[in-house]
Structures are given as structure tokens and as C-alpha cells.
Amino acid sequence: MKRRDWFGMVGAAALWPVWHRPGRIRAPSFLIPMDDTQSDHLKAYGVTFRALQRGDRAEWLLNYRGGSFLVPAAADTSRDLTLSGVRAEPVDDGAILQIKAGIQQSNADAVPLEKAPKVAVYGPPNAAPWDDAVTMALEYAGIRFEKRWDGDVIGGSLPTYDWLHLHHEDFTGQYSKFYLNYAGAPWLAEMVERNQRMARELGFPHVPALKRAVAQTIANYVEAGGFLFAMCTATETIDLALASATTDIAASYADGNAMDPDASRKMSWDRTFAFQGARLEQSPAAAVFSEIDGHQVNAPGGRQSLGSFTLFNFSAKIDPVASMLVQNHRQVIPDFYGLTTSFSRHTLKPALTILAEEVGAPWVKYIHGQRGQGTFAFFGGHDPEDPQHQIGDLPTDLSLHPHSPGYRLILNNVLFPAAKKKELKT
């Protein structure tokens, strides 16, 4: 690579003679901008994550140039920036002081990042990576993670991880309610057989009983201090599984018994993460679980069209947690479907923080809350760069979407557990 090509990634050409010489790095830090000057927003998270893995400290500059990162100008990081195609600007102590002074005078803050979190992605071991937006984001960014499924969860592996992701798993044990509409499809038969085998191996009478136990184990993990990020169906169904501890909400094809016709009234919403008081869908043929989903993508006559959702602008100094979760170079983002696309406002628990909403709509897109000593974030929809998300769609190629604001929201959640916790001012 020619010197000018490398420098196009790491800073302004005028700074080259001062801050870089072959074989050594003079600048004390790299500023990785996350505004429109960045060449690959998604891989920038990977560079920062790997710097933390190597034992370096970093800082997350909330609300500064799109949520930029400040990392030590180590040789390994310099090489990583070059190979990843991520733009960075070498900065000296004087420049850092100027940046920090500006941060102090504005709605911004510098949050230390101390240690790379240990990441787990929940899903069957043979699941296609392109069927989970978070898996795709992690692989594209080069962030290490481990796959864990029901046997691992029931076996007690979760406390060894800082961050757990759930995607489109159906924790009601009804195979996403595709059983009747897609009968005979090989992928559905494989899903049913895989889940039923796991239930038998773990000593559960049926899949709904297994998934309810898994949901409760995940809830216990969060209560003990874990961080949970969920998208799509997992957001809605984990709460339905928790609330149905003593109520049958599964169709007969899943557990041998028909759903309790009075199930909506019998739900124990005090057990859930985010939702309450929702009416359940009684039809086993409708791939809809409840009125929690605002878009009702598979409800006959109930499907809502897509709009755009807007991120809230939080005070970085007063509410750093919410600020970290919404860092972006765009505030308004095109919406995208999933089996659970959004969250009806009237089903939200009052203690939740709404991170993003469609202005004027009866639903929100992105929420955050606390459970015990841990925290969770729920993001509606399946794939931010596949708005319709039809079965059989081609996998999303993230190299075509390196600036995706929707995927940035996913990766914010990966770095969040690395942040040094501090006392909030409210």
C-alpha cells in the first residue's frame, strides 16, 4: 500500500510528517470519527473492540461527531485500521484537550471503555448466519462471539458472558407460528425436529415447556447483572413466555393441548421485562403472537405500512446509558419489518426508556430498561437493510452497507457493556 493510500484512512495528509513515521507512531491517540467522514462505520466498532481485547483503554465520545472513539495509537491498532479500511485521525495531547474542552461545553461526554465484553449469541448451532442481523454485524465488524443454545442456557453457561443476544427465536415454543402455513417445508421440519429433540434430551415434556425454562434462565441472568439485547420475535415472545408461567398459550401442535381461551386475562405481567396487559392472538394459523407488535405484519387486514423512526437526543452527561445506545450519524432511520416490527405504546411498562419512535404513531421501535442489577434493550424488526424481510430473501451483504445507521444501533449495544459505570446525576 502506498503511503498516501494508508494516510487516507488514518488522517489528514498535512499531519503525516508530524504524526507518522515508518516503524513508529508519534501521536498518542487515534480519533475514529463516526460522522459522515467515516469510511466504514460498522468496522470502526470492531477496531475499537479489538483494541480493548489487547488491553488498551479507549473512550467513547458521546454526541461528538456521531459518537466517535478515541483509542491509543498503538502499532497494532494502526495496522488494524489499515486492514479494516476504517478512517482515523491522529491527535496529540493538545488536540485531545481541545476536544475535551468542547465536550465539556456541549451536550457530549467522554465515557471510558475498559474491557471488551464476552459476547454470546443465542441460537441453534447450525443456524444460517445471514438469518440473524446481529450475527452478520458481529462477523462483518470482526467482533468475537460464541454461539449458545438451549442446552448451554439450561446448563448454566450464561453467567460467563457479559452480553447476550436473542433474535427471532420464538420463546412460546410455537415455531414462530409457521407450523400450519408452512407445513411440508424442509426448513420448518428441521426446526421442529431440532427443537423437539432438544426438549427430550433436557427432560422437558414439550418445546413450550423448554422455551419457558430458557426464558426464565435468561431473566435470571439479567437480574444478576447481565446485559441482554433482543431483536424481532425474541423481544415479544420472551415476555410472553415469562408471563405465561402458569397459563397455556401454545397451540395444540406445540404441546398437545389447545391454548387457554382465557389466556390473556391469566397472564402474569409482573414477571416480564418490558410489556404488560397485551391481548394474545388466539388463532394457531395466524403468525401473530399478541398486540405487542404494532405493525401486525402477518395479521389479515391488520398490517401497517413502514415509515421512519427517530432516535431520541439524550443528555450525554445526565443519561449516558441511553446516549450510548442511540449514538449515530443519522437521527431519522427508515423502518424495517420483522415478525415483531415495533412495540405498541399501550403495552409498555412505565419505567421503560423509549430510545426511538415513529413520531405520531401508536408504536415505538427501540426501548431500554433495567431488571435487577442488569439491563436490556429491545429493538423491533429483523434486518435494518432488508425492509420487507420475506422468507427466501438473499442474505444482506454488509459490505454494501458500511454506513448503515440501523446496524450501528446493534453495534452500540455490543460496546455498551465495556463502558465504565458512573453515578448518574439524576
C-alpha positions as CSV (number, residue, x, y, z in Angstrom):
1,M,0.0,0.0,0.0
2,K,1.3,3.5,-0.9
3,R,1.8,5.9,1.9
4,R,-0.9,8.3,0.7
5,D,-3.4,5.4,0.5
6,W,-2.8,4.5,4.1
7,F,-3.0,8.0,5.2
8,G,-6.4,8.5,3.6
9,M,-7.7,6.1,6.2
10,V,-5.9,7.5,9.2
11,G,-5.9,11.2,8.9
12,A,-5.4,14.5,7.0
13,A,-2.4,14.5,4.7
14,A,-1.0,17.6,6.3
15,L,-0.4,15.7,9.5
16,W,1.5,12.9,8.1
17,P,5.1,14.2,8.5
18,V,4.4,15.0,12.2
19,W,2.4,12.1,13.4
20,H,3.5,9.1,11.5
21,R,6.9,7.6,10.5
22,P,7.5,4.1,9.2
23,G,8.1,1.8,12.1
24,R,6.9,4.1,14.9
25,I,3.8,6.1,15.9
26,R,4.3,9.6,17.4
27,A,0.6,10.5,18.0
28,P,-0.6,9.5,21.4
29,S,-4.1,8.6,20.1
30,F,-6.3,7.9,17.1
31,L,-9.6,9.7,16.9
32,I,-12.0,7.4,15.0
33,P,-14.7,9.8,13.7
34,M,-18.3,8.4,13.4
35,D,-19.8,11.2,11.4
36,D,-20.1,11.3,7.6
37,T,-16.3,11.4,7.2
38,Q,-16.0,7.8,8.4
39,S,-15.2,5.3,5.6
40,D,-16.7,2.2,7.4
41,H,-18.9,2.9,10.4
42,L,-19.5,-0.8,11.2
43,K,-15.9,-1.9,11.1
44,A,-15.0,1.0,13.3
45,Y,-16.7,-0.8,16.2
46,G,-14.6,-3.9,15.5
47,V,-11.3,-1.8,15.6
48,T,-12.3,-0.3,19.0
49,F,-13.4,-3.7,20.3
50,R,-10.1,-5.4,19.3
51,A,-8.1,-2.5,20.9
52,L,-9.9,-3.3,24.2
53,Q,-9.2,-7.0,23.7
54,R,-5.5,-6.2,23.5
55,G,-5.7,-4.5,26.9
56,D,-5.8,-0.9,25.6
57,R,-8.2,1.6,27.1
58,A,-10.5,3.7,24.9
59,E,-13.0,6.4,25.2
60,W,-16.4,6.8,23.6
61,L,-17.1,10.4,22.8
62,L,-20.9,10.5,23.1
63,N,-22.6,13.1,20.9
64,Y,-19.3,14.2,19.5
65,R,-19.0,13.7,15.7
66,G,-21.6,10.9,15.6
67,G,-20.3,9.1,18.7
68,S,-16.6,8.9,17.9
69,F,-13.9,6.7,19.6
70,L,-10.6,7.7,21.0
71,V,-8.0,4.9,21.1
72,P,-4.3,4.7,21.9
73,A,-2.2,5.0,18.7
74,A,-0.6,1.6,19.2
75,A,1.1,-0.1,16.2
76,D,-1.5,-3.0,16.3
77,T,-4.3,-0.5,16.1
78,S,-2.7,1.4,13.3
79,R,-2.4,-1.9,11.3
80,D,-6.0,-2.8,12.2
81,L,-7.2,0.5,10.9
82,T,-5.4,0.0,7.6
83,L,-6.6,-3.6,7.1
84,S,-10.2,-2.7,8.1
85,G,-10.4,0.3,5.9
86,V,-11.5,2.4,8.9
87,R,-10.7,6.1,8.8
88,A,-8.9,7.6,11.9
89,E,-7.3,11.0,12.7
90,P,-4.0,11.0,14.6
91,V,-4.4,13.5,17.5
92,D,-1.8,14.8,20.0
93,D,-2.4,15.8,23.6
94,G,-3.2,19.4,22.7
95,A,-5.9,18.3,20.2
96,I,-7.4,16.0,22.8
97,L,-7.5,18.8,25.3
98,Q,-9.3,20.9,22.8
99,I,-11.8,18.1,22.0
100,K,-12.4,17.5,25.7
101,A,-12.9,21.3,26.4
102,G,-15.6,21.4,23.6
103,I,-17.2,18.3,25.1
104,Q,-17.5,19.9,28.5
105,Q,-19.3,22.9,26.9
106,S,-21.8,20.9,24.9
107,N,-24.3,18.1,25.2
108,A,-21.5,15.5,25.0
109,D,-19.4,13.4,27.3
110,A,-16.3,11.1,27.2
111,V,-17.0,7.6,28.6
112,P,-14.1,5.3,29.3
113,L,-14.2,1.9,27.7
114,E,-12.3,-0.5,29.9
115,K,-12.6,-4.1,28.8
116,A,-14.0,-6.0,25.8
117,P,-17.2,-7.8,26.8
118,K,-17.5,-11.5,26.4
119,V,-20.4,-12.0,23.8
120,A,-22.9,-14.8,23.4
121,V,-25.4,-15.2,20.6
122,Y,-28.3,-17.4,21.3
123,G,-29.3,-19.7,18.5
124,P,-29.1,-23.3,17.2
125,P,-25.6,-24.3,16.3
126,N,-26.5,-24.9,12.6
127,A,-28.5,-21.7,12.1
128,A,-27.6,-19.7,9.0
129,P,-25.6,-16.6,9.9
130,W,-27.5,-14.5,7.4
131,D,-30.7,-15.1,9.3
132,D,-29.6,-13.0,12.3
133,A,-28.7,-9.4,11.8
134,V,-26.6,-9.3,14.9
135,T,-24.5,-12.3,13.9
136,M,-23.9,-10.6,10.5
137,A,-22.9,-7.3,12.2
138,L,-20.5,-9.1,14.6
139,E,-18.9,-11.1,11.8
140,Y,-18.6,-8.1,9.5
141,A,-17.1,-5.9,12.2
142,G,-14.7,-8.7,13.3
143,I,-16.1,-9.0,16.9
144,R,-15.6,-12.3,18.5
145,F,-18.7,-14.1,19.9
146,E,-19.8,-17.6,20.9
147,K,-23.0,-19.4,19.9
148,R,-25.1,-20.8,22.7
149,W,-28.4,-22.6,22.6
150,D,-30.9,-24.2,25.0
151,G,-28.6,-26.9,26.4
152,D,-26.0,-24.3,27.2
153,V,-28.5,-22.0,28.8
154,I,-30.1,-24.7,30.9
155,G,-26.7,-26.0,31.8
156,G,-25.7,-22.7,33.4
157,S,-23.3,-21.1,30.9
158,L,-24.8,-17.6,30.8
159,P,-23.0,-16.1,33.8
160,T,-19.7,-16.5,32.0
161,Y,-20.8,-13.8,29.4
162,D,-21.3,-10.1,29.7
163,W,-23.6,-9.7,26.8
164,L,-26.3,-12.0,25.4
165,H,-28.2,-11.5,22.1
166,L,-31.5,-13.0,21.1
167,H,-33.0,-12.6,17.6
168,H,-36.0,-14.2,16.1
169,E,-36.4,-17.2,18.5
170,D,-39.9,-18.0,19.5
171,F,-39.9,-18.5,23.2
172,T,-43.5,-19.6,23.2
173,G,-42.4,-22.8,21.6
174,Q,-44.7,-22.5,18.6
175,Y,-42.0,-22.4,15.8
176,S,-42.8,-18.8,15.1
177,K,-46.4,-19.9,14.4
178,F,-45.3,-21.1,10.9
179,Y,-46.4,-24.7,11.6
180,L,-49.7,-24.7,9.8
181,N,-48.9,-22.2,7.0
182,Y,-45.6,-23.8,6.0
183,A,-46.4,-27.5,6.6
184,G,-44.1,-29.6,4.5
185,A,-41.3,-27.0,4.1
186,P,-38.0,-28.7,4.8
187,W,-36.7,-25.8,6.8
188,L,-39.7,-26.0,9.1
189,A,-39.5,-29.8,9.5
190,E,-35.8,-29.3,10.5
191,M,-36.7,-26.6,13.0
192,V,-39.5,-28.7,14.6
193,E,-37.3,-31.9,14.8
194,R,-34.3,-29.9,16.2
195,N,-36.4,-28.3,19.0
196,Q,-38.3,-31.4,19.9
197,R,-35.1,-33.4,20.2
198,M,-33.6,-30.8,22.4
199,A,-36.7,-30.8,24.7
200,R,-36.4,-34.6,25.0
201,E,-32.7,-34.5,25.8
202,L,-33.2,-31.9,28.5
203,G,-36.1,-33.8,30.1
204,F,-39.0,-31.4,29.1
205,P,-42.4,-32.7,28.1
206,H,-42.6,-30.4,25.0
207,V,-41.0,-27.5,23.4
208,P,-43.1,-24.7,25.1
209,A,-42.0,-26.0,28.5
210,L,-38.4,-26.0,27.4
211,K,-38.6,-22.4,26.0
212,R,-40.3,-21.1,29.1
213,A,-37.5,-22.5,31.2
214,V,-34.9,-20.9,28.9
215,A,-36.7,-17.6,29.1
216,Q,-36.7,-17.7,32.9
217,T,-33.0,-18.6,33.0
218,I,-32.3,-15.6,30.7
219,A,-34.3,-13.4,33.0
220,N,-32.3,-14.6,36.0
221,Y,-29.1,-13.9,34.1
222,V,-30.1,-10.2,33.6
223,E,-31.3,-9.8,37.2
224,A,-27.8,-10.9,38.3
225,G,-26.1,-8.2,36.2
226,G,-26.1,-9.4,32.6
227,F,-26.8,-7.3,29.6
228,L,-29.5,-8.5,27.1
229,F,-30.1,-7.3,23.6
230,A,-33.0,-8.7,21.6
231,M,-34.5,-8.1,18.2
232,C,-37.5,-9.3,16.2
233,T,-39.6,-12.1,17.6
234,A,-37.4,-12.6,20.7
235,T,-38.5,-9.3,22.2
236,E,-42.1,-10.1,22.3
237,T,-42.0,-13.9,22.9
238,I,-39.6,-13.9,25.8
239,D,-42.0,-11.7,27.7
240,L,-45.0,-13.9,26.7
241,A,-43.1,-17.0,27.9
242,L,-42.4,-15.3,31.2
243,A,-45.9,-14.1,31.7
244,S,-47.4,-17.5,30.9
245,A,-45.7,-19.4,33.7
246,T,-49.0,-21.0,34.8
247,T,-51.0,-20.4,31.6
248,D,-51.1,-22.5,28.4
249,I,-50.6,-20.0,25.5
250,A,-49.3,-22.5,22.9
251,A,-51.3,-24.1,20.1
252,S,-52.1,-27.8,20.3
253,Y,-49.5,-28.7,17.6
254,A,-46.8,-27.5,20.0
255,D,-47.7,-29.1,23.3
256,G,-50.7,-31.4,22.6
257,N,-53.3,-29.0,24.3
258,A,-55.2,-26.1,22.9
259,M,-54.4,-22.6,24.0
260,D,-56.3,-21.5,27.1
261,P,-59.2,-19.3,25.7
262,D,-58.9,-17.1,28.7
263,A,-55.1,-16.8,28.5
264,S,-54.9,-13.0,28.0
265,R,-56.6,-12.5,31.4
266,K,-54.5,-15.0,33.2
267,M,-51.0,-13.7,32.2
268,S,-48.6,-12.7,35.0
269,W,-47.2,-9.4,33.5
270,D,-45.2,-8.7,36.7
271,R,-42.7,-11.3,35.5
272,T,-41.9,-9.7,32.2
273,F,-39.1,-7.3,31.1
274,A,-41.0,-4.7,29.1
275,F,-44.6,-5.4,28.3
276,Q,-47.9,-5.7,30.1
277,G,-51.6,-6.0,29.5
278,A,-51.4,-7.3,26.0
279,R,-54.2,-9.3,24.3
280,L,-53.0,-12.6,22.8
281,E,-53.7,-13.9,19.3
282,Q,-55.8,-17.0,19.6
283,S,-55.6,-18.4,16.1
284,P,-52.9,-21.0,15.6
285,A,-52.9,-20.3,11.9
286,A,-52.0,-16.6,12.3
287,A,-48.3,-15.9,12.6
288,V,-49.0,-13.2,15.1
289,F,-48.5,-13.6,18.9
290,S,-50.1,-10.6,20.5
291,E,-51.0,-6.9,20.2
292,I,-47.5,-6.1,21.5
293,D,-46.3,-5.8,17.8
294,G,-47.6,-2.5,16.5
295,H,-47.3,-3.4,12.8
296,Q,-49.0,-6.8,12.8
297,V,-47.1,-7.8,9.7
298,N,-48.9,-11.2,9.3
299,A,-52.3,-10.3,10.6
300,P,-55.0,-10.4,7.9
301,G,-56.1,-6.8,7.3
302,G,-54.0,-5.6,10.2
303,R,-50.6,-5.0,8.5
304,Q,-49.3,-1.4,9.0
305,S,-47.1,0.2,6.4
306,L,-43.5,1.2,7.1
307,G,-42.4,4.7,7.9
308,S,-39.3,6.1,9.6
309,F,-38.3,6.1,13.2
310,T,-36.5,8.9,15.0
311,L,-33.8,8.5,17.7
312,F,-34.2,10.5,20.9
313,N,-31.5,13.0,21.6
314,F,-30.4,12.3,25.2
315,S,-28.2,14.3,27.5
316,A,-24.8,12.6,27.4
317,K,-23.8,13.8,30.9
318,I,-27.1,13.1,32.6
319,D,-28.2,9.9,30.8
320,P,-25.1,8.3,29.4
321,V,-26.7,4.8,29.1
322,A,-29.4,5.9,26.8
323,S,-27.0,8.1,24.9
324,M,-24.6,5.2,24.2
325,L,-27.4,3.1,22.8
326,V,-28.5,5.7,20.3
327,Q,-25.1,7.0,19.0
328,N,-25.4,7.5,15.3
329,H,-24.7,9.8,12.3
330,R,-28.4,9.8,11.5
331,Q,-31.3,10.7,13.7
332,V,-34.1,9.6,11.3
333,I,-33.9,6.0,10.0
334,P,-36.1,4.1,7.6
335,D,-38.1,1.4,9.3
336,F,-37.9,-2.3,8.6
337,Y,-40.3,-5.3,9.1
338,G,-39.8,-8.3,11.3
339,L,-42.2,-10.9,12.7
340,T,-42.3,-8.4,15.6
341,T,-41.6,-5.0,14.0
342,S,-42.5,-2.5,16.7
343,F,-44.0,-2.2,20.2
344,S,-47.4,-0.8,20.9
345,R,-47.3,2.1,23.3
346,H,-50.2,0.9,25.4
347,T,-48.4,-2.3,26.2
348,L,-45.2,-0.7,27.5
349,K,-44.3,-0.7,31.2
350,P,-44.0,2.9,32.5
351,A,-40.4,2.5,33.8
352,L,-39.0,1.9,30.3
353,T,-36.9,4.4,28.4
354,I,-38.1,4.9,24.8
355,L,-35.0,5.2,22.6
356,A,-36.6,5.6,19.2
357,E,-40.2,6.0,17.9
358,E,-42.2,6.8,14.8
359,V,-43.4,10.3,15.6
360,G,-47.2,10.3,16.0
361,A,-47.6,6.6,15.6
362,P,-49.1,4.3,18.3
363,W,-45.9,2.2,18.4
364,V,-42.2,2.7,19.2
365,K,-39.1,1.0,17.7
366,Y,-36.4,0.7,20.3
367,I,-36.6,0.5,24.1
368,H,-34.3,0.1,27.1
369,G,-34.9,-0.9,30.7
370,Q,-33.4,-2.3,33.9
371,R,-34.1,-5.7,35.5
372,G,-32.4,-6.3,38.9
373,Q,-28.7,-5.5,38.5
374,G,-28.8,-5.9,34.7
375,T,-30.1,-4.0,31.7
376,F,-31.9,-4.9,28.5
377,A,-32.6,-3.3,25.1
378,F,-35.3,-4.4,22.7
379,F,-35.1,-3.4,19.0
380,G,-38.0,-4.2,16.7
381,G,-37.6,-5.7,13.2
382,H,-35.4,-8.3,11.7
383,D,-32.8,-6.7,9.4
384,P,-32.2,-3.0,9.1
385,E,-31.1,-3.3,5.5
386,D,-33.9,-5.7,4.4
387,P,-37.1,-3.8,5.0
388,Q,-39.6,-6.3,3.8
389,H,-37.8,-9.4,5.0
390,Q,-39.5,-12.1,3.0
391,I,-38.7,-15.8,3.5
392,G,-36.2,-16.8,0.9
393,D,-34.7,-13.3,0.5
394,L,-31.0,-13.2,-0.4
395,P,-28.6,-12.6,2.6
396,T,-27.7,-9.0,3.3
397,D,-24.2,-8.1,2.1
398,L,-22.9,-5.6,4.7
399,S,-20.0,-4.6,2.6
400,L,-22.7,-2.8,0.6
401,H,-24.0,-1.0,3.7
402,P,-20.9,0.0,5.7
403,H,-22.7,3.2,6.9
404,S,-25.9,1.5,7.9
405,P,-27.5,3.6,10.8
406,G,-29.7,0.6,11.8
407,Y,-26.8,-1.7,12.1
408,R,-24.9,0.9,14.1
409,L,-27.7,0.7,16.7
410,I,-27.0,-3.0,17.0
411,L,-23.2,-2.5,17.5
412,N,-23.8,0.3,20.1
413,N,-25.2,-2.5,22.2
414,V,-22.1,-4.6,21.9
415,L,-19.8,-1.9,23.2
416,F,-22.1,-0.7,25.9
417,P,-21.0,-3.3,28.5
418,A,-17.4,-2.1,28.0
419,A,-18.3,1.3,29.4
420,K,-17.1,2.3,32.9
421,K,-20.1,2.7,35.0
422,K,-20.5,6.0,36.9
423,E,-23.1,7.6,39.1
424,L,-25.9,9.2,37.2
425,K,-26.7,12.9,38.0
426,T,-30.5,12.2,38.3
